[in-house]
Amino acid sequence: MSQRPQKPIQRRQRIELEFLEGVRRRVPGHEPVLQALGHLYTRVGRIEDGLEVDRELTKLEPSDPQNWYNLACSHALLGEREAALAALERAINLGYDDADWMREDEDLLSLRSDPAFQTLLKRLSNQHRR
């Protein structure tokens, strides 16, 4: 798996990355730091690094649906369809319930036309109506 071309990193983002990576080294496994770092990696185009963080978060907190949703997004951004759909299904099974965001989330763009994604979205929408 090759790293996608990174977006140019702004000075502020570079400082934030250095800070969060330093905190991660000093306090490994601190969920809020990992969440912030994972989001920042994605924003700057370091998708594989974000995927690594998302995997770590799902191991630390395996029952947190947001962690599984974020893992699905990272897989989708890397074009890993099956892994993305599996993580998305796990997120929904654990209680993820924001069908509107799932429908609009740009990170999931590669999945939108997939029938399995549409089935998950429909299931989520139906659960939300109950």
VEXDRENGU-281839 format. One record per residue (C-alpha): residue number from 1; chain; y, x, z. Coordinates in nm, 3 decimals. Layout:
N
ATOM  resi  chain       yy       xx       zz
ATOM   NUM      A        Y        X        Z
...
This chain:
130
ATOM  resi  chain       yy       xx       zz
ATOM     1      A    0.000    0.000    0.000
ATOM     2      A    0.329    0.158   -0.100
ATOM     3      A    0.658    0.109    0.078
ATOM     4      A    0.900   -0.107   -0.117
ATOM     5      A    1.226    0.059   -0.219
ATOM     6      A    1.457    0.047    0.078
ATOM     7      A    1.797   -0.114    0.062
ATOM     8      A    2.089    0.117    0.134
ATOM     9      A    2.128    0.120    0.510
ATOM    10      A    2.476    0.064    0.644
ATOM    11      A    2.604    0.292    0.918
ATOM    12      A    2.586    0.012    1.176
ATOM    13      A    2.225   -0.065    1.082
ATOM    14      A    2.130    0.303    1.102
ATOM    15      A    2.278    0.326    1.452
ATOM    16      A    2.098    0.007    1.555
ATOM    17      A    1.769    0.139    1.413
ATOM    18      A    1.802    0.470    1.595
ATOM    19      A    1.883    0.289    1.919
ATOM    20      A    1.594    0.040    1.896
ATOM    21      A    1.345    0.305    1.788
ATOM    22      A    1.453    0.516    2.086
ATOM    23      A    1.410    0.226    2.326
ATOM    24      A    1.070    0.152    2.171
ATOM    25      A    0.961    0.511    2.241
ATOM    26      A    1.078    0.487    2.603
ATOM    27      A    0.948    0.133    2.666
ATOM    28      A    0.653    0.076    2.432
ATOM    29      A    0.532   -0.280    2.408
ATOM    30      A    0.860   -0.439    2.518
ATOM    31      A    0.850   -0.764    2.322
ATOM    32      A    1.227   -0.830    2.281
ATOM    33      A    1.282   -0.476    2.153
ATOM    34      A    0.990   -0.507    1.911
ATOM    35      A    1.116   -0.844    1.785
ATOM    36      A    1.465   -0.706    1.722
ATOM    37      A    1.325   -0.396    1.556
ATOM    38      A    1.090   -0.597    1.334
ATOM    39      A    1.375   -0.819    1.214
ATOM    40      A    1.595   -0.517    1.148
ATOM    41      A    1.320   -0.337    0.954
ATOM    42      A    1.290   -0.642    0.731
ATOM    43      A    1.667   -0.669    0.681
ATOM    44      A    1.690   -0.307    0.566
ATOM    45      A    1.383   -0.333    0.340
ATOM    46      A    1.137   -0.141    0.557
ATOM    47      A    0.882   -0.421    0.519
ATOM    48      A    0.573   -0.215    0.601
ATOM    49      A    0.736   -0.094    0.923
ATOM    50      A    0.817   -0.457    1.004
ATOM    51      A    0.455   -0.550    0.933
ATOM    52      A    0.337   -0.284    1.179
ATOM    53      A    0.568   -0.427    1.447
ATOM    54      A    0.453   -0.783    1.372
ATOM    55      A    0.090   -0.677    1.410
ATOM    56      A    0.174   -0.515    1.743
ATOM    57      A    0.349   -0.832    1.861
ATOM    58      A    0.053   -1.054    1.771
ATOM    59      A   -0.170   -0.823    1.976
ATOM    60      A    0.070   -0.826    2.273
ATOM    61      A    0.124   -1.202    2.263
ATOM    62      A   -0.157   -1.356    2.057
ATOM    63      A   -0.067   -1.711    2.155
ATOM    64      A    0.298   -1.692    2.041
ATOM    65      A    0.333   -1.891    1.716
ATOM    66      A    0.660   -1.717    1.622
ATOM    67      A    0.488   -1.379    1.619
ATOM    68      A    0.225   -1.512    1.377
ATOM    69      A    0.495   -1.673    1.161
ATOM    70      A    0.680   -1.341    1.140
ATOM    71      A    0.353   -1.166    1.052
ATOM    72      A    0.304   -1.419    0.771
ATOM    73      A    0.652   -1.342    0.642
ATOM    74      A    0.586   -0.968    0.635
ATOM    75      A    0.259   -1.017    0.448
ATOM    76      A    0.428   -1.252    0.202
ATOM    77      A    0.708   -1.002    0.136
ATOM    78      A    0.443   -0.742    0.055
ATOM    79      A    0.261   -0.984   -0.180
ATOM    80      A   -0.041   -1.010    0.050
ATOM    81      A   -0.108   -1.379   -0.016
ATOM    82      A   -0.434   -1.430    0.175
ATOM    83      A   -0.315   -1.248    0.485
ATOM    84      A    0.016   -1.437    0.477
ATOM    85      A   -0.155   -1.775    0.451
ATOM    86      A   -0.401   -1.690    0.729
ATOM    87      A   -0.119   -1.583    0.962
ATOM    88      A    0.083   -1.892    0.871
ATOM    89      A   -0.213   -2.117    0.947
ATOM    90      A   -0.259   -1.943    1.282
ATOM    91      A    0.112   -1.994    1.360
ATOM    92      A    0.082   -2.366    1.289
ATOM    93      A   -0.239   -2.396    1.491
ATOM    94      A   -0.059   -2.233    1.784
ATOM    95      A    0.232   -2.477    1.763
ATOM    96      A    0.479   -2.350    1.503
ATOM    97      A    0.662   -2.667    1.402
ATOM    98      A    0.968   -2.591    1.188
ATOM    99      A    0.865   -2.733    0.849
ATOM   100      A    1.224   -2.732    0.721
ATOM   101      A    1.265   -2.359    0.784
ATOM   102      A    0.920   -2.282    0.644
ATOM   103      A    1.014   -2.470    0.327
ATOM   104      A    1.341   -2.274    0.286
ATOM   105      A    1.254   -1.931    0.428
ATOM   106      A    1.319   -1.671    0.157
ATOM   107      A    1.057   -1.444    0.311
ATOM   108      A    0.792   -1.696    0.201
ATOM   109      A    0.925   -1.733   -0.154
ATOM   110      A    0.613   -1.571   -0.303
ATOM   111      A    0.399   -1.847   -0.148
ATOM   112      A    0.601   -2.158   -0.233
ATOM   113      A    0.410   -2.251   -0.548
ATOM   114      A    0.072   -2.176   -0.392
ATOM   115      A   -0.136   -2.493   -0.334
ATOM   116      A   -0.263   -2.356    0.000
ATOM   117      A    0.097   -2.308    0.116
ATOM   118      A    0.185   -2.660    0.005
ATOM   119      A   -0.114   -2.793    0.201
ATOM   120      A   -0.002   -2.609    0.515
ATOM   121      A    0.353   -2.733    0.470
ATOM   122      A    0.235   -3.092    0.424
ATOM   123      A    0.013   -3.065    0.733
ATOM   124      A    0.305   -2.930    0.934
ATOM   125      A    0.538   -3.205    0.810
ATOM   126      A    0.280   -3.472    0.900
ATOM   127      A    0.231   -3.325    1.249
ATOM   128      A    0.606   -3.326    1.302
ATOM   129      A    0.633   -3.700    1.216
ATOM   130      A    0.382   -3.802    1.484
